[in-house]
């Protein structure tokens, strides 16, 4: 019987010394799953989808700007030609569709 009390005393003192293993349980049940989830979310969603979408949008804007740069020549005659061409295209679209 005294051995049982000693072992229970040792167990109780170990539990109290280790703060009832609250930190270890919290680490196992909360910290590890959240860290695993955040790591996988970062690798799968952010790097593969969000970053590509944002970077692709920026690259598309730069590419489009480089293409439109050739249209802006500074010659008024060219601008007048494009304006007349646009008006004719709008009129033909309205006549053919409506």
C-alpha positions in Angstrom: 0.0 0.0 0.0 2.8 2.5 0.7 4.2 1.8 -2.8 0.9 2.9 -4.3 0.9 6.1 -2.4 4.5 6.8 -3.5 3.7 6.1 -7.1 0.6 8.2 -6.9 2.6 11.0 -5.3 5.2 10.8 -8.0 2.5 10.9 -10.7 0.8 13.8 -9.0 4.0 15.7 -8.6 5.0 15.1 -12.2 1.6 16.3 -13.4 1.9 19.4 -11.3 5.5 20.0 -12.3 4.6 19.7 -16.0 1.5 21.9 -15.6 -0.8 19.0 -16.3 0.7 18.7 -19.8 -1.5 21.6 -21.0 1.3 23.0 -23.2 2.0 19.6 -24.8 -1.7 18.9 -25.4 -2.2 22.4 -26.9 0.8 21.9 -29.1 -0.5 18.6 -30.3 -4.1 19.5 -30.9 -3.9 23.2 -32.0 -0.5 24.4 -32.9 0.6 21.6 -35.2 -2.6 21.3 -37.2 -2.7 25.1 -37.7 0.9 25.3 -38.7 0.5 22.4 -41.1 -2.7 24.0 -42.6 -1.0 27.4 -43.0 2.1 25.9 -44.6 0.0 23.9 -47.1 -2.3 26.9 -47.8 0.8 29.0 -48.5 2.3 26.5 -50.9 -0.8 25.4 -52.7 -3.1 28.4 -52.8 -1.0 31.5 -52.4 2.1 30.5 -54.5 0.3 28.5 -57.2 -2.8 30.6 -57.6 -2.8 34.0 -56.1 0.8 35.0 -56.9 0.4 33.7 -60.5 -2.8 35.6 -61.0 -1.4 38.9 -59.6 1.9 38.5 -61.5 0.1 37.5 -64.7 -2.1 40.5 -64.5 0.9 42.8 -64.2 2.7 41.1 -67.1 -0.4 41.4 -69.2 -0.7 45.1 -68.5 3.0 45.7 -69.4 2.6 43.6 -72.6 -0.5 45.6 -73.6 1.2 48.9 -72.9 4.1 47.9 -75.1 1.7 47.0 -77.9 -0.3 50.3 -77.6 3.0 52.3 -77.6 3.3 51.7 -81.4 -0.2 53.1 -82.0 0.6 56.4 -80.3 2.7 57.9 -83.0 1.9 61.6 -82.5 0.7 62.1 -86.1 -2.7 63.8 -86.2 -3.5 62.2 -89.6 -3.2 58.7 -88.2 -5.4 59.6 -85.3 -8.0 61.0 -87.7 -7.8 57.8 -89.8 -8.4 55.6 -86.8 -11.3 57.8 -85.7 -13.0 57.5 -89.1 -12.3 53.8 -89.2 -13.9 53.4 -85.8 -17.0 55.4 -86.8 -17.5 53.3 -89.9 -17.1 50.1 -87.9 -19.7 51.3 -85.4 -22.1 52.2 -88.2 -21.7 48.9 -89.9 -22.1 47.0 -86.6 -25.4 48.8 -86.0 -26.7 48.3 -89.5 -25.8 44.6 -89.6 -27.0 43.7 -86.1 -30.1 45.9 -85.8 
